[in-house]
Amino acid sequence: MLTDTDGGIREQYDYDAFGMPYFYNARGDRLGGANRWGNRFLFTGREWLQDLKVYDYRNRIYQPELGRFLQPDPKEFEAGDYNLYRYCHNDPVNKSDPTGLSVTSDIWNDQMRFQGNSPYSSTVDRELRQLHADGYVTVAQISYAKPTGQAAPTVTDFAGFYKAAQTTFNEIERQVAKFKTEYFSRIQKNDDTGKRIVGKVTVGNGVKGFSDEIASGRAETSGIDKGHLATGYRVEGFVLGHRFYDPQYMQNDMKRAAKHGWHAIFITPPMRGVRAIPAGTQIIPYDYTQPEPILTPH
């Protein structure tokens, strides 16, 4: 996804498994084979030569439509593949070749480096490697946060939270579609009685005067806090309706929820494109005791 300095979406990209790019405008409409904004760095961060429809991989030229390099590997058979033109041993999902000289399968190890010296690195490592073993690929950085602030229960009831939250889905979707901004509901729970209070569907307090070629007045924040709780109740989580599918904002919301020990449910448009509610919706649940769901980028 290409954005301007104010965060407004200018162009979106999608790829097949071998990196053939597909271009979309800010609204999610297909642009054919043309890159309108001149962004050269696409699949795996390599330079796209649009007129030739190939990538410059520094030491070799890569043709994604064929899924192969146009020159033989300079290392010849020492590279470990009897086919000197093949890209990543025909496994571009789990391997990369940033220089055209050396296939690497360190995608998951690279994720470890994102964690720095975090005390949760070992946990992240185990989770990522299990996902890898199950056939998943990395499309978003996975983050962990220790719940702080309010006391989080040792045993959570996400199923009960979801059932209570469901009562707000239709109303949130209607309000988002009608007023073209975020709406949310906060869910409270009394751990002694097991009872829940489903909060009123409330408008977000988004960026004032926001305007670009997609929309005007788009809300980007919501005032979900721990204030004005019923006696004996705590915040269990929230339901948040986004007008646009934006993985970055949802990841930020998930980090915030995990920090407080809250569950979250997001109501958004479909993943592909930036088509706004009500052009179809999806439900993305987040149990803060589990790894963040993998979000598909624009």
LUMLUM-190809 format. One record per residue (C-alpha): residue number from 1; residue in three letters; x, z, y. Coordinates in nm, 2 decimals. Example, Ala and Ser with C-alpha at 12.3 -4.5 7.8 and 13.67 -1.06 7.14 Angstrom:
(pt 1; 'ala'; (1.23; 0.78; -0.45))
(pt 2; 'ser'; (1.37; 0.71; -0.11))
This chain:
(pt 1; 'met'; (0.00; 0.00; 0.00))
(pt 2; 'leu'; (0.13; -0.09; 0.35))
(pt 3; 'thr'; (0.03; 0.13; 0.64))
(pt 4; 'asp'; (0.10; 0.13; 1.01))
(pt 5; 'thr'; (0.26; 0.41; 1.21))
(pt 6; 'asp'; (-0.08; 0.59; 1.25))
(pt 7; 'gly'; (-0.15; 0.58; 0.87))
(pt 8; 'gly'; (-0.40; 0.29; 0.90))
(pt 9; 'ile'; (-0.40; 0.06; 0.59))
(pt 10; 'arg'; (-0.28; -0.29; 0.66))
(pt 11; 'glu'; (-0.23; -0.44; 0.31))
(pt 12; 'gln'; (-0.26; -0.33; -0.05))
(pt 13; 'tyr'; (-0.08; -0.44; -0.37))
(pt 14; 'asp'; (-0.14; -0.45; -0.74))
(pt 15; 'tyr'; (0.08; -0.57; -1.02))
(pt 16; 'asp'; (0.05; -0.68; -1.38))
(pt 17; 'ala'; (0.28; -0.51; -1.64))
(pt 18; 'phe'; (0.57; -0.74; -1.56))
(pt 19; 'gly'; (0.54; -0.71; -1.18))
(pt 20; 'met'; (0.35; -1.02; -1.07))
(pt 21; 'pro'; (0.20; -0.91; -0.73))
(pt 22; 'tyr'; (-0.16; -0.94; -0.62))
(pt 23; 'phe'; (-0.24; -0.90; -0.25))
(pt 24; 'tyr'; (-0.55; -0.74; -0.09))
(pt 25; 'asn'; (-0.64; -0.68; 0.27))
(pt 26; 'ala'; (-0.73; -0.33; 0.41))
(pt 27; 'arg'; (-1.09; -0.37; 0.29))
(pt 28; 'gly'; (-0.98; -0.45; -0.07))
(pt 29; 'asp'; (-1.05; -0.82; -0.05))
(pt 30; 'arg'; (-0.82; -1.05; -0.25))
(pt 31; 'leu'; (-0.58; -1.25; -0.04))
(pt 32; 'gly'; (-0.47; -1.50; -0.30))
(pt 33; 'gly'; (-0.10; -1.53; -0.35))
(pt 34; 'ala'; (0.00; -1.47; 0.01))
(pt 35; 'asn'; (0.16; -1.16; 0.16))
(pt 36; 'arg'; (0.02; -1.16; 0.52))
(pt 37; 'trp'; (0.24; -0.89; 0.67))
(pt 38; 'gly'; (0.58; -1.00; 0.54))
(pt 39; 'asn'; (0.65; -0.69; 0.33))
(pt 40; 'arg'; (0.94; -0.80; 0.11))
(pt 41; 'phe'; (0.98; -0.49; -0.11))
(pt 42; 'leu'; (0.73; -0.47; -0.39))
(pt 43; 'phe'; (0.76; -0.42; -0.77))
(pt 44; 'thr'; (1.02; -0.15; -0.85))
(pt 45; 'gly'; (1.13; -0.17; -0.48))
(pt 46; 'arg'; (1.29; -0.51; -0.53))
(pt 47; 'glu'; (1.28; -0.79; -0.27))
(pt 48; 'trp'; (1.00; -1.05; -0.33))
(pt 49; 'leu'; (1.09; -1.40; -0.24))
(pt 50; 'gln'; (0.74; -1.53; -0.17))
(pt 51; 'asp'; (0.81; -1.90; -0.14))
(pt 52; 'leu'; (0.98; -1.90; -0.48))
(pt 53; 'lys'; (0.76; -1.63; -0.64))
(pt 54; 'val'; (1.06; -1.44; -0.78))
(pt 55; 'tyr'; (1.23; -1.11; -0.72))
(pt 56; 'asp'; (1.59; -1.06; -0.61))
(pt 57; 'tyr'; (1.73; -0.79; -0.85))
(pt 58; 'arg'; (2.07; -0.80; -0.68))
(pt 59; 'asn'; (2.27; -0.95; -0.97))
(pt 60; 'arg'; (2.00; -1.17; -1.11))
(pt 61; 'ile'; (1.68; -1.34; -1.01))
(pt 62; 'tyr'; (1.36; -1.22; -1.19))
(pt 63; 'gln'; (1.05; -1.43; -1.25))
(pt 64; 'pro'; (0.76; -1.20; -1.32))
(pt 65; 'glu'; (0.52; -1.47; -1.43))
(pt 66; 'leu'; (0.75; -1.54; -1.72))
(pt 67; 'gly'; (0.86; -1.18; -1.75))
(pt 68; 'arg'; (1.23; -1.28; -1.77))
(pt 69; 'phe'; (1.54; -1.33; -1.56))
(pt 70; 'leu'; (1.65; -1.68; -1.46))
(pt 71; 'gln'; (2.02; -1.60; -1.54))
(pt 72; 'pro'; (2.17; -1.45; -1.86))
(pt 73; 'asp'; (2.29; -1.09; -1.85))
(pt 74; 'pro'; (2.65; -1.09; -1.72))
(pt 75; 'lys'; (2.73; -0.82; -1.97))
(pt 76; 'glu'; (2.62; -1.05; -2.25))
(pt 77; 'phe'; (2.55; -0.88; -2.58))
(pt 78; 'glu'; (2.71; -0.56; -2.47))
(pt 79; 'ala'; (2.39; -0.50; -2.28))
(pt 80; 'gly'; (2.23; -0.42; -2.62))
(pt 81; 'asp'; (1.98; -0.71; -2.64))
(pt 82; 'tyr'; (2.02; -1.03; -2.83))
(pt 83; 'asn'; (1.80; -1.20; -2.57))
(pt 84; 'leu'; (2.01; -1.23; -2.26))
(pt 85; 'tyr'; (1.72; -1.32; -2.03))
(pt 86; 'arg'; (1.46; -1.06; -2.13))
(pt 87; 'tyr'; (1.35; -0.80; -1.88))
(pt 88; 'cys'; (1.38; -0.44; -1.99))
(pt 89; 'his'; (1.36; -0.53; -2.36))
(pt 90; 'asn'; (1.00; -0.64; -2.29))
(pt 91; 'asp'; (0.90; -0.28; -2.20))
(pt 92; 'pro'; (0.86; -0.28; -1.82))
(pt 93; 'val'; (0.62; 0.02; -1.84))
(pt 94; 'asn'; (0.87; 0.27; -1.97))
(pt 95; 'lys'; (1.20; 0.11; -1.85))
(pt 96; 'ser'; (1.34; -0.04; -1.54))
(pt 97; 'asp'; (1.64; -0.25; -1.44))
(pt 98; 'pro'; (1.71; -0.20; -1.07))
(pt 99; 'thr'; (2.03; -0.40; -1.06))
(pt 100; 'gly'; (1.97; -0.67; -1.32))
(pt 101; 'leu'; (2.26; -0.52; -1.52))
(pt 102; 'ser'; (2.15; -0.20; -1.68))
(pt 103; 'val'; (1.82; -0.11; -1.85))
(pt 104; 'thr'; (1.73; 0.25; -1.80))
(pt 105; 'ser'; (1.46; 0.47; -1.95))
(pt 106; 'asp'; (1.52; 0.76; -1.71))
(pt 107; 'ile'; (1.18; 0.73; -1.54))
(pt 108; 'trp'; (1.08; 1.08; -1.67))
(pt 109; 'asn'; (1.42; 1.23; -1.58))
(pt 110; 'asp'; (1.38; 1.10; -1.23))
(pt 111; 'gln'; (1.05; 1.29; -1.21))
(pt 112; 'met'; (1.25; 1.61; -1.29))
(pt 113; 'arg'; (1.48; 1.55; -0.99))
(pt 114; 'phe'; (1.17; 1.55; -0.76))
(pt 115; 'gln'; (1.13; 1.91; -0.86))
(pt 116; 'gly'; (1.47; 2.02; -0.72))
(pt 117; 'asn'; (1.54; 2.38; -0.80))
(pt 118; 'ser'; (1.18; 2.47; -0.85))
(pt 119; 'pro'; (1.12; 2.76; -1.10))
(pt 120; 'tyr'; (0.85; 2.54; -1.26))
(pt 121; 'ser'; (1.09; 2.26; -1.35))
(pt 122; 'ser'; (1.10; 2.35; -1.72))
(pt 123; 'thr'; (0.72; 2.35; -1.73))
(pt 124; 'val'; (0.70; 2.02; -1.55))
(pt 125; 'asp'; (0.96; 1.88; -1.79))
(pt 126; 'arg'; (0.76; 1.98; -2.09))
(pt 127; 'glu'; (0.43; 1.84; -1.96))
(pt 128; 'leu'; (0.58; 1.51; -1.85))
(pt 129; 'arg'; (0.76; 1.46; -2.18))
(pt 130; 'gln'; (0.44; 1.53; -2.37))
(pt 131; 'leu'; (0.25; 1.28; -2.15))
(pt 132; 'his'; (0.53; 1.03; -2.22))
(pt 133; 'ala'; (0.50; 1.09; -2.59))
(pt 134; 'asp'; (0.12; 1.04; -2.57))
(pt 135; 'gly'; (0.17; 0.70; -2.41))
(pt 136; 'tyr'; (0.11; 0.78; -2.04))
(pt 137; 'val'; (0.32; 0.63; -1.76))
(pt 138; 'thr'; (0.40; 0.78; -1.42))
(pt 139; 'val'; (0.18; 0.65; -1.13))
(pt 140; 'ala'; (0.19; 0.96; -0.92))
(pt 141; 'gln'; (0.42; 1.26; -0.89))
(pt 142; 'ile'; (0.28; 1.56; -1.07))
(pt 143; 'ser'; (0.30; 1.89; -0.88))
(pt 144; 'tyr'; (0.26; 2.26; -0.98))
(pt 145; 'ala'; (0.18; 2.55; -0.76))
(pt 146; 'lys'; (0.14; 2.92; -0.84))
(pt 147; 'pro'; (-0.19; 3.05; -0.72))
(pt 148; 'thr'; (-0.15; 3.29; -0.43))
(pt 149; 'gly'; (-0.37; 3.45; -0.17))
(pt 150; 'gln'; (-0.69; 3.56; -0.35))
(pt 151; 'ala'; (-0.66; 3.71; -0.70))
(pt 152; 'ala'; (-0.72; 3.43; -0.95))
(pt 153; 'pro'; (-0.89; 3.53; -1.28))
(pt 154; 'thr'; (-0.68; 3.53; -1.59))
(pt 155; 'val'; (-0.95; 3.32; -1.77))
(pt 156; 'thr'; (-1.13; 3.05; -1.58))
(pt 157; 'asp'; (-1.46; 2.89; -1.66))
(pt 158; 'phe'; (-1.42; 2.53; -1.54))
(pt 159; 'ala'; (-1.72; 2.41; -1.74))
(pt 160; 'gly'; (-1.94; 2.66; -1.56))
(pt 161; 'phe'; (-1.79; 2.57; -1.22))
(pt 162; 'tyr'; (-1.85; 2.20; -1.29))
(pt 163; 'lys'; (-2.21; 2.26; -1.39))
(pt 164; 'ala'; (-2.29; 2.45; -1.07))
(pt 165; 'ala'; (-2.10; 2.19; -0.86))
(pt 166; 'gln'; (-2.31; 1.90; -1.01))
(pt 167; 'thr'; (-2.61; 2.02; -0.81))
(pt 168; 'thr'; (-2.43; 1.90; -0.49))
(pt 169; 'phe'; (-2.31; 1.56; -0.61))
(pt 170; 'asn'; (-2.61; 1.35; -0.50))
(pt 171; 'glu'; (-2.65; 1.52; -0.16))
(pt 172; 'ile'; (-2.27; 1.48; -0.08))
(pt 173; 'glu'; (-2.28; 1.12; -0.18))
(pt 174; 'arg'; (-2.59; 1.06; 0.04))
(pt 175; 'gln'; (-2.44; 1.23; 0.34))
(pt 176; 'val'; (-2.10; 1.05; 0.31))
(pt 177; 'ala'; (-2.28; 0.72; 0.29))
(pt 178; 'lys'; (-2.51; 0.79; 0.58))
(pt 179; 'phe'; (-2.26; 0.94; 0.83))
(pt 180; 'lys'; (-1.94; 0.77; 0.70))
(pt 181; 'thr'; (-1.73; 1.09; 0.70))
(pt 182; 'glu'; (-1.63; 1.37; 0.46))
(pt 183; 'tyr'; (-1.88; 1.62; 0.33))
(pt 184; 'phe'; (-1.81; 1.92; 0.11))
(pt 185; 'ser'; (-1.96; 2.23; -0.06))
(pt 186; 'arg'; (-1.78; 2.55; -0.14))
(pt 187; 'ile'; (-1.86; 2.73; -0.47))
(pt 188; 'gln'; (-1.84; 3.12; -0.48))
(pt 189; 'lys'; (-1.83; 3.33; -0.80))
(pt 190; 'asn'; (-1.88; 3.69; -0.89))
(pt 191; 'asp'; (-1.65; 3.76; -1.18))
(pt 192; 'asp'; (-1.83; 4.08; -1.28))
(pt 193; 'thr'; (-2.17; 3.92; -1.31))
(pt 194; 'gly'; (-2.07; 3.56; -1.37))
(pt 195; 'lys'; (-2.31; 3.44; -1.10))
(pt 196; 'arg'; (-2.23; 3.16; -0.86))
(pt 197; 'ile'; (-2.34; 3.07; -0.51))
(pt 198; 'val'; (-2.34; 2.70; -0.43))
(pt 199; 'gly'; (-2.26; 2.65; -0.07))
(pt 200; 'lys'; (-2.45; 2.43; 0.18))
(pt 201; 'val'; (-2.33; 2.07; 0.20))
(pt 202; 'thr'; (-2.12; 2.07; 0.52))
(pt 203; 'val'; (-1.96; 1.80; 0.72))
(pt 204; 'gly'; (-1.58; 1.79; 0.74))
(pt 205; 'asn'; (-1.39; 1.84; 1.07))
(pt 206; 'gly'; (-1.19; 1.52; 1.06))
(pt 207; 'val'; (-0.97; 1.34; 1.31))
(pt 208; 'lys'; (-1.17; 1.28; 1.63))
(pt 209; 'gly'; (-1.18; 0.92; 1.76))
(pt 210; 'phe'; (-0.99; 0.77; 1.47))
(pt 211; 'ser'; (-1.04; 0.39; 1.47))
(pt 212; 'asp'; (-0.88; 0.10; 1.29))
(pt 213; 'glu'; (-0.99; -0.23; 1.13))
(pt 214; 'ile'; (-1.15; -0.04; 0.84))
(pt 215; 'ala'; (-1.36; 0.23; 1.01))
(pt 216; 'ser'; (-1.41; 0.46; 1.30))
(pt 217; 'gly'; (-1.43; 0.83; 1.30))
(pt 218; 'arg'; (-1.28; 0.87; 0.95))
(pt 219; 'ala'; (-1.25; 1.24; 0.86))
(pt 220; 'glu'; (-0.93; 1.34; 0.70))
(pt 221; 'thr'; (-0.97; 1.72; 0.68))
(pt 222; 'ser'; (-1.24; 1.97; 0.58))
(pt 223; 'gly'; (-1.27; 2.33; 0.68))
(pt 224; 'ile'; (-1.28; 2.49; 0.34))
(pt 225; 'asp'; (-1.16; 2.85; 0.36))
(pt 226; 'lys'; (-1.21; 3.21; 0.23))
(pt 227; 'gly'; (-1.42; 3.33; 0.52))
(pt 228; 'his'; (-1.78; 3.46; 0.51))
(pt 229; 'leu'; (-1.79; 3.53; 0.14))
(pt 230; 'ala'; (-2.08; 3.72; -0.02))
(pt 231; 'thr'; (-1.99; 4.08; -0.13))
(pt 232; 'gly'; (-1.81; 4.08; -0.46))
(pt 233; 'tyr'; (-1.76; 3.70; -0.46))
(pt 234; 'arg'; (-1.45; 3.49; -0.44))
(pt 235; 'val'; (-1.40; 3.12; -0.37))
(pt 236; 'glu'; (-1.40; 2.95; -0.71))
(pt 237; 'gly'; (-1.36; 2.60; -0.58))
(pt 238; 'phe'; (-1.52; 2.31; -0.39))
(pt 239; 'val'; (-1.67; 1.97; -0.41))
(pt 240; 'leu'; (-1.54; 1.72; -0.16))
(pt 241; 'gly'; (-1.68; 1.37; -0.09))
(pt 242; 'his'; (-1.42; 1.12; 0.04))
(pt 243; 'arg'; (-1.55; 0.80; 0.20))
(pt 244; 'phe'; (-1.24; 0.62; 0.08))
(pt 245; 'tyr'; (-1.03; 0.64; -0.23))
(pt 246; 'asp'; (-0.70; 0.78; -0.10))
(pt 247; 'pro'; (-0.46; 0.93; -0.37))
(pt 248; 'gln'; (-0.23; 1.09; -0.10))
(pt 249; 'tyr'; (-0.51; 1.29; 0.06))
(pt 250; 'met'; (-0.65; 1.40; -0.28))
(pt 251; 'gln'; (-0.31; 1.51; -0.40))
(pt 252; 'asn'; (-0.27; 1.72; -0.08))
(pt 253; 'asp'; (-0.61; 1.87; -0.15))
(pt 254; 'met'; (-0.51; 1.95; -0.51))
(pt 255; 'lys'; (-0.20; 2.13; -0.39))
(pt 256; 'arg'; (-0.40; 2.33; -0.15))
(pt 257; 'ala'; (-0.65; 2.42; -0.42))
(pt 258; 'ala'; (-0.38; 2.52; -0.67))
(pt 259; 'lys'; (-0.21; 2.74; -0.40))
(pt 260; 'his'; (-0.53; 2.94; -0.36))
(pt 261; 'gly'; (-0.64; 2.93; -0.73))
(pt 262; 'trp'; (-0.94; 2.70; -0.67))
(pt 263; 'his'; (-1.09; 2.43; -0.88))
(pt 264; 'ala'; (-1.19; 2.11; -0.71))
(pt 265; 'ile'; (-1.41; 1.80; -0.77))
(pt 266; 'phe'; (-1.37; 1.48; -0.57))
(pt 267; 'ile'; (-1.64; 1.22; -0.51))
(pt 268; 'thr'; (-1.48; 0.89; -0.41))
(pt 269; 'pro'; (-1.53; 0.51; -0.43))
(pt 270; 'pro'; (-1.39; 0.32; -0.72))
(pt 271; 'met'; (-1.00; 0.32; -0.75))
(pt 272; 'arg'; (-0.95; -0.05; -0.68))
(pt 273; 'gly'; (-0.97; -0.15; -0.31))
(pt 274; 'val'; (-1.09; 0.06; -0.02))
(pt 275; 'arg'; (-1.46; 0.00; -0.05))
(pt 276; 'ala'; (-1.64; 0.28; 0.09))
(pt 277; 'ile'; (-1.92; 0.49; -0.05))
(pt 278; 'pro'; (-2.19; 0.39; -0.14))
(pt 279; 'ala'; (-2.03; 0.08; -0.31))
(pt 280; 'gly'; (-2.00; 0.27; -0.64))
(pt 281; 'thr'; (-1.86; 0.62; -0.69))
(pt 282; 'gln'; (-1.64; 0.81; -0.93))
(pt 283; 'ile'; (-1.60; 1.18; -1.00))
(pt 284; 'ile'; (-1.25; 1.32; -1.02))
(pt 285; 'pro'; (-1.24; 1.68; -1.15))
(pt 286; 'tyr'; (-0.94; 1.91; -1.10))
(pt 287; 'asp'; (-0.89; 2.23; -1.29))
(pt 288; 'tyr'; (-0.61; 2.41; -1.11))
(pt 289; 'thr'; (-0.48; 2.57; -1.44))
(pt 290; 'gln'; (-0.40; 2.22; -1.57))
(pt 291; 'pro'; (-0.17; 1.95; -1.45))
(pt 292; 'glu'; (-0.30; 1.73; -1.17))
(pt 293; 'pro'; (-0.49; 1.43; -1.29))
(pt 294; 'ile'; (-0.30; 1.10; -1.27))
(pt 295; 'leu'; (-0.42; 0.90; -0.97))
(pt 296; 'thr'; (-0.40; 0.53; -0.94))
(pt 297; 'pro'; (-0.24; 0.42; -0.61))
(pt 298; 'his'; (-0.38; 0.14; -0.40))
